[in-house]
């Protein structure tokens, strides 16, 4: 047991000799307001670019879609999110009834309407 303790002690002393001392750096001077601004400028610039490239166009698209849904009237031809093409036969607050074939009507949510087609599109299909 004594042999192992002596070996461990010699090994520890040997390792401690090879490790150099680490000293703290001197205190940096205050960079002021410009130094802080230049540090965060790339991050701020990235958020501004993301706003104009991603967030703003999406908000514009949502406004257009909401206006289209509010303007739906009887006789409009629409495409739903599921790809169903039909003519609006009845409009309520949250739902519309689509005539997808002669005598065949289905009720879908207004939010599922993705595209308002020009008049006469269904006859061309």
Secondary structure, 3 states (H helix, E strand, C coil): CHHHHHHHHHHHHHHHHHCCCCCCCCCCCCCHHHHHHHHHHHHHHHHHHHHHHHHHHHHHHHHHHHHHHHCCCCCCEEEECCCCEEEEEEECCCEEEEEEECCEEEEEEHHHEEEEECCCHHHHC
